[in-house]
């Protein structure tokens, strides 16, 4: 005679399965990639890498200096890093379009160029430049040129809308009413250093730093 499961046994089995599912679901959710964090880190890393490549290219950012009277003594710099906003000397025709890659908008335009965005697709109004990246994210860069110890320096604020201005809530975590942040703010100093400038972005970077620290200690 074949013996099947009783209703009581089935209920107990289902109960156990339910408990196991409830216990493992949070772990599985934690293991799944956070799409917002992934796209934030993508933007952050893209800026950092592009900055390094720019500043390593003397055709793009060649530091000019004051002469002090002797040809062998150059003196103090007239500009530092991204503050060197003179026209590029690159052999690439795309980077030598009249005076397009000069003045305070130079950084935004060369950043866009590093991302493969043509100059014609970058909109500039005063110190603000905007463009749409190939992944659909919207970028707004505002640069301020000033002088420090007789040298020009450039500080930039970048707002990245990771899903574009036509999608999502179009807000950042520093706004209390923002339910699902899709905009992130970054600061870039004249040396090319990048930092997050909104609550969630800072949290993402801190968590990434914590993970790296733990890995090194292990």
Helices and strands as residue ranges (DSSP letters): H 7-31, H 35-56, G 81-83, G 93-95, G 103-105, H 106-114, G 119-121, E 123-125, E 128-132, E 138-148, E 151-161, E 183-188, E 194-196, H 199-217
